[in-house]
Amino acid sequence: MAIAKRVFLFLVVNLLVIVTISVISSVFGLHRMPQFPGMIAFCALWGFGGAFISLLLSKTIAKWSMKVKLIDPLVRDPAQKELVETVHGLARRAGLNKMPEVGIYDSPEMNAFATGPSKNNSLVAVSSGLLRSMNKNEVEGVLGHEIAHIANGDMVTMTLIQGVVNSFVLFLSRIIAGFAAQFVRDEIRGIVHIVAVLVLDIAFTILGSMVTAYYSRTREFRADSGGAKYAGKDKMVAALKALQSRFEPYDEGEAAQAMQAFKINSQPKGWLHLFSTHPSLKLRIEKLERARV
């Protein structure tokens, strides 16, 4: 069921992106522009439009796909009330003007995430498994890390980066495909162009993901530093060490699937590390312990 839901959500989001971009391009008459300038405008519109539509839908999709149960700030349950107060306390220390929504979802995995289209429209959600497995200080370290992502504007920053990457992918694939199609017969030129665009889109997207992953890794270090600032360096380090002791003894394949808090996993070996969106736990702990917060 979980896989089917992810596929369904993926198709819905992409359908919305296609329809939205088609409407916008028609309204602004991009299809009537000169070929080269029109292609640049269309690729930029498609690239950034798709990224920002995904951003705008991020909180809604997260609530739906993860079955997040929002916690009323006036809740009477002591444990839930403490969780909300901790998140809001960290948010105030980070200077957020509007408090994030706070939610819990049922999962045995140690997982936490922050999402939302802006600092004033965000969500912090934690899994039941994380709350059961970590002590109060470690949980606060995790929450501080997630609040730092919001305060740093990481969702918007990564969306802009993804928009640039998407635009280059779309533009380069169509330029190269158009050039290659000139060397085939007229009757198959259209098919060759379509196939070449699809293949190049996939290839350049894979290459572009290395750029996105690099910037994602740098933002994780900043979020660790922010978590240490808002929650306390000792709590942030304790949270990372708790995850390290829980997962690193396991097989790497198992750990990669299970360890979802901060999306942390063991650093892939060799060139595969270029696709990793998060640095290794060991490196993050070492850097944070050396840092002056």
MOQUI-V574263 format. One record per pair of residues at least 12 apart in sequence whose ideal C-beta (glycine too) atoms are under 8 Angstrom apart, sorted by the first residue. I is the first residue (numbers start at 1). J is the second residue. Records with the same first field share a line. If there is no record, write none. Layout:
I = J ; J
//
This chain:
5 = 65
6 = 65
9 = 61 ; 64 ; 65
13 = 53 ; 54 ; 57 ; 61
16 = 53 ; 57
17 = 49 ; 50 ; 53 ; 54
20 = 49 ; 53
21 = 45 ; 46 ; 49 ; 50
24 = 45 ; 49
25 = 42 ; 45
28 = 41
30 = 42 ; 45
39 = 171 ; 174 ; 175
40 = 171
42 = 170
43 = 167 ; 170 ; 171 ; 174
44 = 167
46 = 166 ; 167 ; 170
47 = 163 ; 164 ; 165 ; 166 ; 167 ; 168 ; 169 ; 170
48 = 160 ; 163 ; 164 ; 166 ; 167
50 = 163 ; 166
51 = 159 ; 160 ; 162 ; 163 ; 166
52 = 159 ; 163
54 = 159
55 = 117 ; 155 ; 156 ; 159
56 = 117
58 = 115 ; 116 ; 117 ; 155
59 = 101 ; 115 ; 116 ; 117 ; 121 ; 122 ; 123
62 = 113 ; 115 ; 123 ; 125
63 = 103 ; 123
66 = 105 ; 107 ; 125
67 = 105 ; 106
68 = 103 ; 104 ; 105 ; 123 ; 125
69 = 103 ; 104 ; 105
70 = 101 ; 102 ; 103
71 = 83 ; 84 ; 102 ; 103 ; 104
73 = 88 ; 99 ; 102
79 = 131
80 = 104
83 = 102 ; 104 ; 126 ; 131 ; 139
84 = 102
86 = 139 ; 140 ; 143
87 = 99 ; 100 ; 102 ; 124 ; 143 ; 147
88 = 100 ; 102
90 = 140 ; 143 ; 144 ; 147 ; 230 ; 231
91 = 147 ; 150 ; 151
93 = 229 ; 230
94 = 147 ; 148 ; 150 ; 151 ; 226 ; 230
95 = 151
96 = 119 ; 120 ; 147 ; 150 ; 151
97 = 119 ; 120
98 = 119 ; 120 ; 121
100 = 114 ; 116 ; 122 ; 123 ; 124 ; 147 ; 150
101 = 122 ; 123 ; 124
102 = 123 ; 124 ; 125
103 = 123 ; 124 ; 125 ; 126
104 = 125 ; 126 ; 127 ; 128 ; 131
105 = 125 ; 126 ; 127 ; 128
106 = 127 ; 128
107 = 127 ; 128 ; 129
108 = 127 ; 128 ; 129
109 = 127 ; 129 ; 130 ; 258 ; 259 ; 260 ; 261
110 = 127 ; 129 ; 130 ; 133 ; 134 ; 243 ; 246 ; 259 ; 260 ; 261
111 = 126 ; 127 ; 129 ; 130 ; 260 ; 261
112 = 124 ; 125 ; 126 ; 127 ; 130 ; 142 ; 143 ; 145 ; 146 ; 261 ; 262
113 = 125 ; 146 ; 263
114 = 146 ; 147 ; 149 ; 150 ; 155
115 = 155
116 = 150 ; 155
117 = 155 ; 156
118 = 155 ; 156
119 = 150 ; 151 ; 153
122 = 150 ; 155
124 = 143 ; 146 ; 147 ; 150
126 = 139 ; 142 ; 143
127 = 260 ; 261
130 = 142 ; 261
133 = 242 ; 246
134 = 239 ; 242
137 = 232 ; 234 ; 235 ; 238 ; 239
138 = 235 ; 238 ; 239 ; 242
139 = 239
140 = 231 ; 232 ; 235 ; 239
141 = 227 ; 231 ; 232 ; 235 ; 236 ; 237 ; 238 ; 239 ; 240
142 = 227 ; 239 ; 261 ; 262
143 = 231
144 = 226 ; 227 ; 228 ; 229 ; 230 ; 231 ; 232 ; 235 ; 236
145 = 223 ; 224 ; 226 ; 227 ; 231 ; 236 ; 239 ; 262
146 = 223 ; 227 ; 262
147 = 226 ; 227 ; 230
148 = 222 ; 223 ; 224 ; 225 ; 226 ; 227 ; 229 ; 230
149 = 219 ; 223 ; 226
151 = 226 ; 230
152 = 219 ; 222 ; 223 ; 226
154 = 219 ; 222 ; 223
157 = 215 ; 219
158 = 212 ; 215 ; 216 ; 219
161 = 211 ; 212 ; 215
162 = 212
165 = 208 ; 209 ; 211 ; 212
166 = 208
168 = 204 ; 208
169 = 201 ; 204 ; 205 ; 208
170 = 201
172 = 200 ; 204
173 = 196 ; 197 ; 200 ; 201 ; 203 ; 204
174 = 197
176 = 196 ; 200
177 = 193 ; 196 ; 197 ; 200
178 = 193
180 = 192 ; 193 ; 196
181 = 193 ; 196
209 = 275
210 = 274 ; 275
212 = 277
213 = 274 ; 275 ; 276 ; 277
214 = 274
216 = 277 ; 278
217 = 276 ; 277 ; 278 ; 279
220 = 262 ; 277 ; 278 ; 279 ; 284
221 = 279 ; 284 ; 287
223 = 262
224 = 236 ; 240 ; 284 ; 287 ; 288
225 = 288 ; 291 ; 293
227 = 239
228 = 288 ; 291 ; 293
229 = 293
233 = 288 ; 291 ; 293
236 = 288
237 = 285 ; 288 ; 289
240 = 264 ; 281 ; 284 ; 285 ; 288
241 = 285
243 = 259 ; 261 ; 262 ; 264 ; 281
244 = 281 ; 282 ; 285
246 = 259
247 = 259 ; 266 ; 281
248 = 266 ; 281
252 = 266
262 = 278
263 = 277 ; 278
264 = 278 ; 281 ; 284
265 = 278
266 = 280 ; 281
267 = 279 ; 280 ; 282 ; 283
//
